[in-house]
Amino acid sequence: MDKHTILAHDENGNTFSKDVSFRTGASGSIISFGFPEEFYIEDILSHPPKDPEKFYLDAAGRNHKGSPVYCSTDEVLNLCKTYIQKKQSLLDVPRIVGSDGPHPCGEDNRYGVQWSGVSITTKTTEQMQKLLDGYQKKFWHIWIDGEDDVGNPSAFLFKPKDCRCEWYEPDDLDRRKPLTFDDPAEGIRLLGNNITDTKSLQVYLKAVEEYYPKFMTLGGVSNKNNSLWSTYIAMDDQNNIKYLNIGHDGAPKWEDIDPETAQKRLRNAYFERIIGEWGIDRIGAQPTLFDAVEAVNKMNSANSQNLKV
C-alpha cells in the first residue's frame, strides 16, 4: 500500500499534515486520508471538483471541531493518476497470487474438503485467456472472470486442495451432497485428507462405500475422548481385500491383506458370516467338481432363457 503525506487546511487558517494511503475496496481503488475521509479514485477522476484549490476532506467539519477541512484538488488528482498509472505498469508481467483457504463462497471445508484459490490479473485479455486455459487443464474452476478496479482483466479460480483430477460440484450447490470426481480413487484420497470430525468421516466413508462393491465396518467410532478410531474391510471386483484403519486423529491407513488375514480379522470382530457371503474362503482355491457342475447349470439356464426370447 503506497503512502504519502499531504498538507491540509481548515477554514480557521490552520495547516496540518495528512497521511495518504491507497487500497482496493469493494467497488474499486480507494484513496484514504484517514477513516472516514476515504474516496473512490474513479469517482474523483470522473467528477473532479471545479475548485483547483479546495478538495474537501471533511466538508462539514465533523471531525475537526466544526471547521471544514480541505487540501489541494490538483495535488489529489495527481496522486490518484500516479497511483493508477503505477498499478497498470506493474502488469507487464501477469500477477498471480495463490493461497489455501475456504471455498470462494466463504465456507470452510465445504463438501468436506479444503480448498485452494488463485487470483490472476493481466494486462491483456489474450494473456488472461492463455492462463485460464492452462489452469483449467490442471482442474481449476473459474469463480470470477472479469476486470479489476482499473479495467485490467482479472479472474479467480479454485479447486479442492491438491486435486489431481476433474471434479464437479452438485448442480444445486447442496453442500450436503458430495463432490464427484472423474477418478473416484482421487476423491477418496482428498476426502481422507480432511477427516476432522464424525461428519467429515461419514462423507469419506460414503465415498469409500460407493467405490467398493463390498464394504463394512468392523470396529465403530469410539466416543471416548472424541476419538475417530475405527476399522473397516473392503473387497473389489477382482477379490482384492483392503483393510482400513481410521486413527484417533482421523488419519486413514489402508492395508492390502490376504484371504487368511481377512478371515482371522473377521472372526476376531465376530463377523465370520462375511467370510462365506463374500466368498473369501474360496479365493485362490482350485475349482471342485461341484463348482464345475454349478457353472454348467448356470450356462444351460442362461441358454434356455435366450431360446425362450
C-alpha positions as CSV (number, residue, x, y, z in Angstrom):
1,M,0.0,0.0,0.0
2,D,1.6,3.3,-1.2
3,K,1.8,6.0,1.5
4,H,2.2,9.8,1.1
5,T,1.8,13.0,3.2
6,I,-0.3,16.0,2.0
7,L,-0.9,19.4,3.6
8,A,-4.5,20.1,4.7
9,H,-6.1,23.3,5.9
10,D,-9.2,24.3,7.8
11,E,-11.4,27.4,7.5
12,N,-9.7,29.0,10.5
13,G,-6.3,29.2,8.7
14,N,-4.7,26.2,10.5
15,T,-2.4,23.9,8.5
16,F,-1.6,20.3,9.3
17,S,-0.3,17.2,7.5
18,K,-2.5,14.2,6.5
19,D,-1.2,10.7,5.8
20,V,-2.4,9.5,2.4
21,S,-2.7,5.8,1.5
22,F,-4.3,3.6,-1.2
23,R,-6.2,0.4,-1.0
24,T,-8.6,-1.7,-3.0
25,G,-12.3,-1.5,-1.9
26,A,-15.4,-3.4,-2.9
27,S,-16.0,-1.1,-5.9
28,G,-12.5,0.0,-6.9
29,S,-9.4,1.7,-5.6
30,I,-9.6,4.0,-2.7
31,I,-7.6,7.0,-1.6
32,S,-7.6,7.4,2.1
33,F,-6.8,10.4,4.3
34,G,-7.7,8.5,7.5
35,F,-11.1,7.0,8.2
36,P,-13.7,8.1,7.5
37,E,-12.1,10.5,5.0
38,E,-11.9,8.0,2.1
39,F,-12.9,8.4,-1.5
40,Y,-13.1,6.1,-4.6
41,I,-10.4,7.2,-7.1
42,E,-12.7,6.5,-10.1
43,D,-15.3,9.0,-8.7
44,I,-12.6,11.6,-8.2
45,L,-11.2,11.3,-11.7
46,S,-14.6,11.1,-13.4
47,H,-16.1,14.0,-11.4
48,P,-13.2,16.2,-10.1
49,P,-14.1,19.3,-8.0
50,K,-14.2,22.5,-10.0
51,D,-12.2,24.4,-7.5
52,P,-8.5,23.5,-8.0
53,E,-7.6,24.8,-4.6
54,K,-10.1,23.0,-2.4
55,F,-10.7,19.3,-2.3
56,Y,-12.9,18.9,0.8
57,L,-11.9,16.0,3.0
58,D,-14.4,16.9,5.7
59,A,-16.8,19.5,4.3
60,A,-19.0,19.6,7.4
61,G,-16.0,19.7,9.8
62,R,-17.5,16.8,11.8
63,N,-14.0,15.5,12.8
64,H,-12.4,18.9,13.1
65,K,-14.4,20.9,15.7
66,G,-16.9,22.1,13.1
67,S,-14.3,23.6,10.8
68,P,-14.3,22.2,7.2
69,V,-11.0,20.7,6.1
70,Y,-9.6,20.7,2.5
71,C,-6.4,20.2,0.5
72,S,-5.3,21.0,-3.0
73,T,-7.5,19.4,-5.7
74,D,-4.6,19.3,-8.2
75,E,-2.4,17.5,-5.7
76,V,-5.1,14.9,-5.0
77,L,-5.7,14.4,-8.7
78,N,-2.0,13.9,-9.4
79,L,-1.8,11.4,-6.6
80,C,-4.7,9.4,-8.0
81,K,-3.4,9.5,-11.5
82,T,0.1,8.4,-10.4
83,Y,-1.3,5.5,-8.4
84,I,-3.4,4.2,-11.3
85,Q,-0.5,4.5,-13.8
86,K,1.8,2.7,-11.4
87,K,-0.7,-0.1,-10.8
88,Q,-1.2,-0.6,-14.6
89,S,2.5,-0.6,-15.3
90,L,3.1,-3.4,-12.8
91,L,1.1,-5.7,-15.1
92,D,3.7,-6.0,-17.8
93,V,4.1,-9.5,-16.2
94,P,0.8,-11.1,-15.1
95,R,0.2,-11.0,-11.3
96,I,-0.7,-14.5,-9.9
97,V,-1.4,-15.0,-6.2
98,G,-2.3,-18.4,-4.8
99,S,-3.5,-19.4,-1.4
100,D,-5.3,-22.1,0.6
101,G,-8.4,-21.2,2.4
102,P,-12.2,-21.5,2.4
103,H,-14.4,-22.2,-0.6
104,P,-15.0,-18.9,-2.5
105,C,-18.5,-18.7,-1.0
106,G,-16.7,-18.2,2.3
107,E,-17.5,-21.6,3.9
108,D,-14.6,-23.6,5.4
109,N,-14.3,-27.3,4.4
110,R,-17.4,-27.0,2.0
111,Y,-18.4,-30.6,0.9
112,G,-15.9,-32.0,3.4
113,V,-12.7,-30.8,1.7
114,Q,-10.1,-28.0,2.0
115,W,-9.8,-25.5,-0.9
116,S,-7.1,-23.7,-2.9
117,G,-7.6,-20.4,-4.8
118,V,-5.6,-18.4,-7.2
119,S,-6.1,-14.7,-8.2
120,I,-4.8,-13.7,-11.7
121,T,-4.5,-10.2,-13.1
122,T,-3.1,-9.5,-16.6
123,K,-2.6,-6.5,-18.9
124,T,-4.4,-8.1,-21.9
125,T,-7.3,-10.4,-22.5
126,E,-5.0,-12.6,-24.6
127,Q,-2.7,-13.1,-21.6
128,M,-5.7,-13.9,-19.4
129,Q,-7.2,-16.5,-21.8
130,K,-3.9,-18.3,-22.2
131,L,-3.5,-18.5,-18.4
132,L,-7.1,-19.6,-17.9
133,D,-6.7,-22.4,-20.4
134,G,-3.6,-23.6,-18.7
135,Y,-5.2,-23.6,-15.2
136,Q,-8.4,-25.3,-16.3
137,K,-6.3,-28.1,-17.8
138,K,-4.9,-28.6,-14.2
139,F,-8.5,-28.9,-12.8
140,W,-9.0,-25.4,-11.6
141,H,-12.6,-24.0,-12.0
142,I,-13.4,-20.3,-12.7
143,W,-15.3,-18.4,-9.9
144,I,-14.9,-14.9,-11.3
145,D,-13.7,-13.8,-14.8
146,G,-13.9,-10.0,-15.3
147,E,-12.0,-6.8,-14.6
148,D,-10.3,-5.2,-11.6
149,D,-11.0,-1.7,-10.4
150,V,-8.8,-0.1,-13.1
151,G,-10.1,-2.2,-16.0
152,N,-7.4,-4.9,-16.2
153,P,-8.5,-8.5,-16.9
154,S,-8.9,-10.2,-13.6
155,A,-10.0,-13.7,-12.6
156,F,-10.3,-16.0,-9.5
157,L,-10.1,-19.8,-9.8
158,F,-10.4,-22.5,-7.2
159,K,-10.3,-26.3,-6.7
160,P,-10.2,-28.8,-3.8
161,K,-6.7,-28.6,-2.3
162,D,-4.2,-30.9,-4.1
163,C,-6.9,-32.2,-6.5
164,R,-5.4,-34.1,-9.5
165,C,-8.5,-35.0,-11.5
166,E,-11.6,-33.3,-12.8
167,W,-14.3,-32.6,-10.2
168,Y,-17.8,-31.3,-10.0
169,E,-20.0,-29.5,-7.5
170,P,-23.6,-30.6,-7.1
171,D,-25.9,-28.9,-9.6
172,D,-28.0,-27.4,-6.9
173,L,-24.9,-26.5,-4.8
174,D,-26.3,-28.5,-1.9
175,R,-23.4,-28.9,0.5
176,R,-25.0,-32.0,2.0
177,K,-24.3,-33.7,-1.3
178,P,-20.7,-34.8,-2.0
179,L,-18.4,-33.6,-4.7
180,T,-18.0,-36.0,-7.6
181,F,-14.7,-36.9,-9.3
182,D,-13.7,-38.4,-12.6
183,D,-11.4,-40.6,-10.7
184,P,-13.2,-41.9,-7.6
185,A,-10.0,-43.1,-6.0
186,E,-8.6,-39.5,-6.2
187,G,-11.8,-38.3,-4.5
188,I,-11.3,-40.8,-1.7
189,R,-7.7,-39.6,-1.2
190,L,-8.8,-36.0,-1.0
191,L,-11.6,-36.7,1.4
192,G,-9.3,-38.8,3.5
193,N,-7.0,-35.7,4.0
194,N,-9.9,-33.8,5.6
195,I,-11.3,-36.1,8.3
196,T,-11.6,-33.9,11.4
197,D,-14.9,-35.0,12.9
198,T,-17.7,-37.6,12.6
199,K,-19.4,-35.6,9.9
200,S,-16.4,-35.5,7.6
201,L,-15.7,-39.1,8.5
202,Q,-19.2,-40.0,7.2
203,V,-18.6,-38.1,4.0
204,Y,-15.4,-40.1,3.5
205,L,-16.9,-43.5,4.3
206,K,-19.8,-42.8,1.9
207,A,-17.3,-42.3,-0.9
208,V,-15.4,-45.4,0.0
209,E,-18.6,-47.5,0.2
210,E,-19.7,-46.3,-3.3
211,Y,-16.3,-47.2,-4.7
212,Y,-16.1,-50.8,-3.2
213,P,-18.9,-53.2,-4.0
214,K,-18.3,-54.9,-0.7
215,F,-17.6,-52.8,2.3
216,M,-18.4,-53.0,6.0
217,T,-17.5,-51.6,9.4
218,L,-15.5,-53.9,11.8
219,G,-15.0,-51.6,14.8
220,G,-17.1,-48.5,15.3
221,V,-16.1,-44.9,16.2
222,S,-15.2,-44.5,19.8
223,N,-17.0,-41.8,21.8
224,K,-14.2,-41.7,24.4
225,N,-12.1,-38.6,24.1
226,N,-13.7,-37.7,20.8
227,S,-11.7,-40.4,19.1
228,L,-12.4,-41.2,15.4
229,W,-10.7,-44.6,15.7
230,S,-12.5,-47.2,13.7
231,T,-11.7,-50.2,11.4
232,Y,-13.3,-51.4,8.1
233,I,-12.8,-54.1,5.5
234,A,-13.5,-53.9,1.7
235,M,-13.2,-56.1,-1.4
236,D,-13.2,-55.1,-5.0
237,D,-14.5,-57.0,-8.1
238,Q,-11.1,-58.6,-8.5
239,N,-11.3,-60.1,-5.0
240,N,-8.5,-57.8,-3.7
241,I,-9.1,-57.3,0.0
242,K,-8.4,-54.0,1.8
243,Y,-8.3,-53.2,5.5
244,L,-8.9,-49.6,6.5
245,N,-8.0,-48.2,9.9
246,I,-9.0,-44.7,10.8
247,G,-6.7,-43.3,13.5
248,H,-7.7,-41.4,16.6
249,D,-7.0,-38.2,14.8
250,G,-8.9,-39.1,11.7
251,A,-5.9,-40.2,9.5
252,P,-6.9,-43.1,7.2
253,K,-4.4,-46.0,6.7
254,W,-5.1,-48.6,4.0
255,E,-3.6,-52.1,4.1
256,D,-3.7,-54.9,1.5
257,I,-4.4,-58.2,3.2
258,D,-4.5,-61.8,2.1
259,P,-7.6,-64.0,2.5
260,E,-6.2,-65.8,5.6
261,T,-5.6,-62.5,7.4
262,A,-9.0,-61.3,6.3
263,Q,-10.7,-64.4,7.8
264,K,-8.8,-64.0,11.0
265,R,-9.8,-60.4,11.5
266,L,-13.4,-61.0,10.6
267,R,-13.6,-63.8,13.2
268,N,-12.0,-61.6,15.8
269,A,-14.6,-58.9,15.1
270,Y,-17.4,-61.6,15.2
271,F,-18.3,-61.2,11.5
272,E,-17.4,-64.8,10.5
273,R,-20.6,-65.0,8.3
274,I,-19.0,-62.4,5.9
275,I,-16.3,-65.0,5.0
276,G,-18.8,-67.2,3.3
277,E,-21.1,-64.3,2.0
278,W,-18.1,-62.6,0.3
279,G,-16.5,-66.0,-0.8
280,I,-13.2,-65.0,1.0
281,D,-12.7,-68.7,1.9
282,R,-12.8,-69.7,-1.8
283,I,-10.4,-67.1,-3.1
284,G,-7.5,-68.9,-4.8
285,A,-9.0,-72.3,-4.2
286,Q,-9.0,-74.9,-7.0
287,P,-12.4,-75.4,-8.6
288,T,-14.2,-78.6,-7.4
289,L,-16.5,-80.9,-9.3
290,F,-19.4,-79.2,-7.6
291,D,-18.2,-75.8,-8.9
292,A,-17.9,-77.2,-12.4
293,V,-21.5,-78.7,-12.3
294,E,-22.9,-75.5,-10.9
295,A,-21.2,-73.5,-13.7
296,V,-22.7,-75.8,-16.4
297,N,-26.1,-75.5,-14.9
298,K,-25.9,-71.7,-14.9
299,M,-24.8,-71.7,-18.5
300,N,-27.6,-74.1,-19.5
301,S,-30.2,-71.9,-17.7
302,A,-28.9,-68.8,-19.5
303,N,-29.1,-70.5,-22.9
304,S,-32.6,-71.7,-22.1
305,Q,-33.8,-68.2,-21.3
306,N,-32.2,-66.9,-24.6
307,L,-34.1,-69.6,-26.6
308,K,-37.4,-68.5,-25.0
309,V,-36.8,-64.9,-26.0
